């Protein structure tokens, strides 16, 4: 009898070990690296990342647990902002260790709710199942000092070339600022397109920084009005007026 009990306990520990990521196998992708690929089931069927998303920008959100208050507030705000991200060419996706059935039930519940005086917004982005922590390993979503089973609130902004451009992590108790994540995407797209920098607290329409002195003495002599487009803050910053 004791022999069978020992074998049963050993099998339970073995299954638990197989289901949780080894600490040394978890790695956070760095800014500038290729985003790790994965295949997983979601509320919108099988997803092959990044192939299914073409040349779109992508944002991967991880969260601790379905049906919890902070997570619910975040997903409902994302649903309200879907058109904003779509206009930026961004595809959204959400990942946790919950099962696909839990994802479906949670989405169904949230689709009927009003939040902050907004009409219910249908969730059109996929919620991805990762209950074997395959994606969590690749993206460093599981921070063991906090939890060995629930993901932290991660955000991975990935461009159309599948390069990681920004990474955020938040603790379980704090909801993410979706406006700031949108602002980050807009800043990245602006700096890519116009070869400029964005200063602290920048918002679309604000003046931008240029990474070099904006004109030569010769250019100024030939076109004096060029100086009207730029201004300096000491010798540290050169701004272009918008």
C-alpha angles and dihedrals in degrees: 000000000000089000092057091046090052092050091048092050091048091052091050092052090046093052091048091050092050092050096051123067118250110246094239093051095062116094132169112224111239128232107270095029127111111267110248115256124232144169119219145150119258142172086271096048132261114353125201108193127238097358095067092055100056115195095337124123111250137204121200115199122192122194137183104241143347120247093028120128102241093043091048092052091051096050092047092051090048089052090053090050098046093109091051092055092041090056088056091052092250126146117205130211134172127209135191140147092258120115124259091250090055090050092052093048092047093049090049091053095047094047088068099048132095116219126192093349091304121131115251111281121209113235106235099171123086126260107210127214116228104160091143092053095236094137091036090061093051095048102034093240096147114074106190098203087063103035140341093210111026123071122233118239100274129178123194118185110200126183131221091272089056093250119145106242104172137010128195132180126192130183122250094258098056126072118220123251102239091188089059091050090051090048090052091054091048091049092050092049091047094050091046094050100039101030092234137119129240119228127222115301092008119170129184109285094029122119115273134217122247116213094225140029100292101227143013127238088252092053091048092051092050094044113021092179090067088082090064090068095058141046136180134226101210111300093309105074137033115196131197115211116236 
